[in-house]
């Protein structure tokens, strides 16, 4: 027999936690009417794992961005630990943010509110005369929910074409996407590693590899460059969001998102650290350079580049590992969970992103979407901590007042 609930939240990351705290702030009696489902059975497990695996010392977002409804809560929590808010923008250390999130869970009594499970099927049904959802878990359990919020990342590792073409004849640990790498416990003494990518993840991998005795080649199709945040701070308020919301073309909105994020970037502090290691001969930069082919020969990689004689010098260098810090690709047409929903309530999809209503609701049913998949409505910060707050503000309105009708995704200017 299926468990019944008013609201099922799929995912237990920082965006899901943000939604729950904002929801309880508005309507505390909803505490008994929702269930959170995540494979780990606990909050923020994937988030904490990624920070630990890449040895990331601090967040890129300032201290006002976090899952609690009170924007000043993290600063208040850090009053006894001022050295863990890094200048000039009060960036919290990883340890401070972890401890703060635990305090949020304790204060809102949420520590044991995550059900361990992997949702494999999301089927549409009828409940009380209205469309409802039947969630099928991997272990055979079922959950019937009147409303569902999809709050998982959903991105798939983005692999370059040359990497997808390599025959599987190499030891698997010699070619890894960044999402598969855990620096802890690795011994890399004397190894030479090629890291592909120009973003902050590539930088963390490079630091971790050098720390473990490797020499690193950092390669990117573009020039490496530094900026404080992954999107201009103007996207955190009306300066840019007002124009974005007034843009009626979804395709143009998608273009604005790409331009705002502009691929991967390093923070100024990371850039200085990497340059220092370059002067010490531990890191080499190959800019505006792209791998054409990689072959596993004997016990090492041989890599050929596309860009001519300037970079052919690495073809004779045996490489011990290839690490791909090439990001993830978000395309909801590849999400099995949404197959039945899309078949019954087809939504317009623009370059992998769905067109949702103002409340981030899937057209025609009570399925809400958070994270990067809501970027056409929220802008380029949709997947960030601040994006979780923007999404929560919209979704909570609809959850607290379910009679609120669907309003246009594009508001009149």
C-alpha positions in Angstrom: 0.0 0.0 0.0 1.3 3.4 -1.0 2.2 6.0 1.7 0.1 9.1 1.1 1.3 12.7 1.6 0.3 16.2 0.6 3.8 17.1 -0.7 6.8 15.0 -1.8 10.2 16.8 -2.2 12.6 14.8 -4.3 16.2 15.6 -3.2 17.7 16.8 0.1 20.3 19.3 -1.0 20.6 23.0 -0.1 17.8 24.1 -2.4 15.4 21.5 -0.9 16.4 22.6 2.6 15.8 26.3 1.7 12.3 25.4 0.4 11.4 23.5 3.6 12.5 26.3 6.0 10.7 29.0 3.9 7.6 26.8 3.8 7.6 26.2 7.6 8.2 29.9 8.2 5.0 30.7 6.3 2.9 27.8 7.6 4.3 25.7 10.4 1.4 23.2 10.4 2.6 21.9 7.1 5.4 20.1 9.0 3.4 16.8 9.1 2.2 17.1 5.5 5.5 16.7 3.5 8.1 14.0 2.9 11.7 14.5 1.6 13.2 11.7 -0.3 16.9 11.3 -1.0 19.2 8.3 -1.7 21.4 9.2 1.2 18.6 9.4 3.7 20.0 12.7 5.2 20.3 16.3 4.3 23.1 17.8 2.1 25.1 14.6 1.8 26.1 15.1 -1.8 26.9 18.7 -1.2 29.2 17.9 1.8 30.8 15.0 -0.2 31.7 17.2 -3.2 33.3 19.9 -1.0 35.3 17.2 0.9 36.3 15.2 -2.2 37.7 18.3 -3.9 39.1 19.8 -0.7 37.2 23.1 -1.3 38.1 25.4 1.6 35.3 28.0 1.3 32.2 28.8 -0.6 32.1 31.3 -3.5 28.8 32.8 -2.3 28.8 35.5 0.4 27.4 34.8 3.9 23.9 36.2 3.1 23.3 33.2 0.8 22.2 30.0 2.7 19.1 27.9 3.4 17.7 29.8 6.4 14.9 32.4 5.7 16.8 35.0 7.8 19.6 36.4 5.5 21.6 37.5 8.6 21.5 34.1 10.3 24.8 32.9 9.1 26.6 36.1 10.1 25.0 35.8 13.6 26.1 32.2 13.8 29.7 33.1 12.9 30.0 35.9 15.6 32.3 33.6 17.6 34.2 32.5 14.5 34.9 35.8 12.6 38.1 34.4 10.9 35.9 31.9 9.0 34.2 34.6 7.0 36.8 35.5 4.4 37.2 39.1 3.2 36.3 41.1 1.3 32.8 39.6 0.8 32.4 37.4 3.9 32.8 34.1 2.2 32.1 31.3 4.7 34.6 28.5 5.1 33.3 25.0 4.3 33.4 24.0 7.9 31.5 27.1 9.1 28.8 26.5 6.4 28.5 22.9 7.4 28.1 23.7 11.1 25.6 26.5 10.3 23.5 24.1 8.2 23.4 21.7 11.0 22.2 24.4 13.3 19.4 25.2 10.8 18.4 21.6 10.8 18.3 21.6 14.6 16.4 24.8 14.9 13.7 23.8 12.5 13.7 20.2 13.8 14.4 18.7 10.4 17.4 16.4 11.1 15.3 13.2 10.8 12.9 14.3 8.1 14.6 12.6 5.1 13.4 9.3 3.8 16.2 7.1 2.3 15.1 6.1 -1.2 15.7 6.6 -4.9 12.7 7.7 -6.9 12.7 5.8 -10.2 9.2 6.5 -11.5 6.9 9.5 -11.3 3.4 8.4 -12.6 0.3 10.5 -12.8 -2.9 9.4 -11.2 -6.1 10.8 -9.6 -6.5 11.8 -6.0 -9.7 13.5 -4.6 -10.7 14.3 -8.2 -7.5 16.1 -9.0 -4.3 14.9 -10.8 -1.9 13.4 -8.2 1.4 11.6 -8.4 2.6 8.1 -7.7 6.3 7.9 -6.9 7.9 4.5 -7.4 11.0 3.9 -5.4 13.9 1.6 -6.4 13.1 -0.8 -3.5 9.5 -1.2 -4.6 7.9 1.2 -2.1 5.3 3.7 -3.4 4.3 7.2 -2.3 1.2 8.9 -3.4 1.5 12.7 -3.3 -0.9 15.5 -4.3 2.1 17.8 -5.1 5.7 17.2 -6.0 8.8 19.4 -5.9 11.8 18.2 -8.0 14.8 19.6 -6.1 17.7 17.5 -7.4 20.6 18.8 -9.6 19.8 16.6 -12.5 22.9 17.5 -14.5 24.9 14.7 -16.3 28.7 14.9 -16.6 29.6 16.6 -19.8 32.3 14.7 -21.6 34.1 16.1 -24.6 33.6 14.2 -27.9 37.2 13.0 -27.9 36.8 11.4 -24.5 33.6 9.6 -25.5 35.4 8.1 -28.5 38.2 6.4 -26.5 38.0 2.6 -26.4 37.5 1.2 -22.9 40.9 -0.4 -22.8 42.5 1.8 -20.1 42.3 1.4 -16.3 39.2 3.2 -15.3 40.9 5.4 -12.7 43.2 6.9 -15.4 40.3 8.9 -17.0 37.8 10.6 -14.7 35.3 13.3 -14.8 35.6 15.7 -11.8 32.4 14.4 -10.3 34.1 10.9 -10.0 37.3 12.2 -8.3 37.9 12.1 -4.5 41.3 13.6 -3.8 41.3 12.1 -0.3 43.5 9.1 -0.1 45.1 9.6 -3.6 48.9 9.2 -3.9 50.1 11.0 -7.0 53.9 11.3 -6.4 55.8 11.7 -9.7 52.7 11.6 -11.9 51.8 14.0 -14.7 48.2 14.9 -14.9 46.3 16.7 -17.7 43.3 18.6 -16.3 40.8 19.9 -19.0 38.7 22.9 -18.0 39.0 26.5 -17.1 36.7 26.8 -14.0 37.1 26.7 -10.3 36.8 22.9 -10.2 39.8 22.5 -12.4 41.7 24.8 -10.0 40.8 22.8 -7.0 41.8 19.6 -8.7 45.1 21.1 -9.7 45.9 22.2 -6.2 45.0 18.8 -4.8 47.2 17.0 -7.4 50.2 19.2 -6.8 49.8 18.8 -3.0 50.1 15.0 -3.6 53.3 15.2 -5.6 52.0 15.5 -9.2 52.8 18.0 -11.9 49.8 19.4 -13.7 49.0 20.6 -17.2 45.9 22.8 -17.2 44.3 23.0 -20.6 41.3 25.0 -21.8 39.7 26.0 -25.2 39.7 29.6 -23.9 41.9 31.8 -21.9 41.9 31.3 -18.1 40.5 34.3 -16.3 39.5 35.3 -12.8 36.3 36.8 -11.4 34.9 36.8 -7.9 31.5 35.2 -8.6 30.3 32.8 -11.3 27.7 35.4 -12.3 27.8 39.2 -11.9 26.3 40.3 -8.6 23.8 42.4 -10.6 22.0 39.1 -11.2 21.2 38.9 -7.4 18.7 41.8 -7.7 16.7 43.9 -10.0 19.7 45.4 -11.8 19.7 42.5 -14.3 16.8 40.4 -13.3 14.2 43.1 -14.1 15.3 43.1 -17.8 15.5 39.3 -17.8 11.9 38.9 -16.5 10.7 41.4 -19.1 12.2 39.5 -22.0 9.4 37.6 -23.7 11.6 35.3 -25.8 12.6 32.1 -24.1 15.4 31.6 -26.6 16.7 35.1 -25.8 16.5 34.4 -22.1 18.6 31.2 -22.7 21.2 33.3 -24.5 21.3 35.8 -21.6 21.9 32.9 -19.2 24.9 31.7 -21.3 26.4 35.1 -21.6 26.1 35.8 -17.8 27.8 32.5 -16.8 30.3 32.7 -19.6 31.7 29.3 -19.0 34.1 28.5 -16.1 36.2 31.0 -14.3 38.6 31.1 -11.4 38.4 33.3 -8.3 41.3 35.9 -8.0 42.7 34.0 -5.0 42.7 30.7 -6.9 44.3 32.4 -10.0 47.1 33.8 -7.8 47.7 30.4 -6.2 47.9 28.6 -9.5 50.3 31.3 -11.0 52.6 30.8 -8.0 52.7 27.1 -8.7 53.4 27.8 -12.3 56.5 29.8 -11.4 57.6 26.9 -9.3 57.3 24.6 -12.3 54.5 22.5 -10.9 51.7 23.7 -13.2 51.7 24.5 -16.9 48.9 26.4 -18.6 47.7 25.6 -22.1 45.2 28.2 -23.2 43.0 28.2 -26.4 44.0 24.6 -26.8 41.8 21.6 -27.3 42.4 17.9 -27.2 41.9 16.2 -30.6 42.7 12.6 -29.6 43.8 10.7 -26.6 45.2 7.1 -26.8 46.1 4.8 -24.0 49.5 3.3 -24.9 51.3 0.9 -22.6 50.8 2.5 -19.2 50.3 6.1 -20.1 48.2 8.5 -22.2 49.3 10.1 -25.5 47.4 13.2 -26.2 47.3 15.2 -29.5 45.9 18.7 -29.7 44.0 20.5 -32.4 45.7 23.8 -32.4 48.9 23.2 -34.3 52.6 23.3 -33.6 52.4 25.6 -30.5 50.9 22.8 -28.4 52.1 19.6 -30.2 54.9 19.4 -27.6 52.6 17.5 -25.2 52.2 14.7 -27.8 55.5 13.2 -26.6 54.8 13.6 -22.9 53.4 10.5 -21.3 50.4 11.4 -19.1 49.4 9.3 -16.1 45.9 10.6 -15.7 43.3 12.7 -17.6 40.9 14.6 -15.4 37.9 16.3 -17.0 36.6 19.4 -15.2 34.2 20.0 -18.0 31.0 20.6 -16.0 27.6 19.0 -16.4 24.9 19.2 -19.0 21.3 19.8 -17.9 18.6 18.5 -20.3 15.3 17.6 -18.9 14.4 15.6 -22.0 16.9 13.0 -20.7 15.3 12.8 -17.2 13.4 9.5 -16.9 11.4 10.8 -14.0 9.7 13.4 -16.3 8.9 11.1 -19.2 5.3 10.4 -18.1 4.7 14.0 -17.1 6.0 15.3 -20.4 3.9 12.8 -22.3 0.7 13.8 -20.5 1.3 17.5 -20.0 3.8 18.5 -22.8 5.9 21.5 -21.8 7.9 23.7 -24.2 11.6 22.9 -23.8 14.3 25.4 -24.8 17.8 23.9 -25.1 17.1 21.4 -22.4 15.3 23.8 -20.0 11.5 23.6 -19.4 9.2 26.6 -19.7 7.4 26.7 -16.3 4.8 29.1 -14.9 5.7 31.9 -12.5 5.5 29.6 -9.5 8.0 27.2 -11.3 5.1 24.8 -11.8 5.0 22.4 -14.8 2.1 23.4 -17.1 -1.1 21.5 -16.2 -0.1 19.8 -13.0 1.2 20.4 -9.5 4.9 19.5 -10.2 7.3 22.2 -9.2 11.0 22.4 -10.4 13.9 24.0 -8.5 17.6 24.3 -9.4 19.2 24.9 -12.7 16.2 23.5 -14.6 14.3 26.6 -13.5 16.8 29.0 -15.1 14.4 30.3 -17.8 12.3 31.8 -15.0 15.0 32.7 -12.4 18.0 33.6 -14.5 21.6 32.4 -14.4 21.7 32.1 -10.6 19.0 29.5 -10.5 21.3 26.6 -9.5 23.1 28.7 -6.8 22.2 29.2 -3.1 20.5 32.5 -4.0 18.6 30.7 -6.7 17.2 28.4 -4.0 15.8 31.4 -2.2 14.3 32.9 -5.4 12.7 29.5 -6.2 11.4 29.1 -2.7 9.7 32.5 -2.7 7.7 31.5 -5.8 6.9 27.9 -4.9 5.9 28.6 -1.3 3.3 31.1 -2.6 1.6 28.3 -4.5 2.0 25.7 -1.8 0.5 27.8 0.9 -2.3 29.1 -1.2 -3.0 26.2 -3.6 -6.0 27.9 -5.0 -3.7 30.5 -6.5 -4.2 30.2 -10.3 -1.4 29.6 -12.8 -0.2 33.1 -13.8 1.9 33.9 -16.8 5.6 33.0 -16.6 6.5 36.3 -18.3 5.0 39.2 -16.3 4.2 42.4 -18.2 6.9 45.0 -18.0 
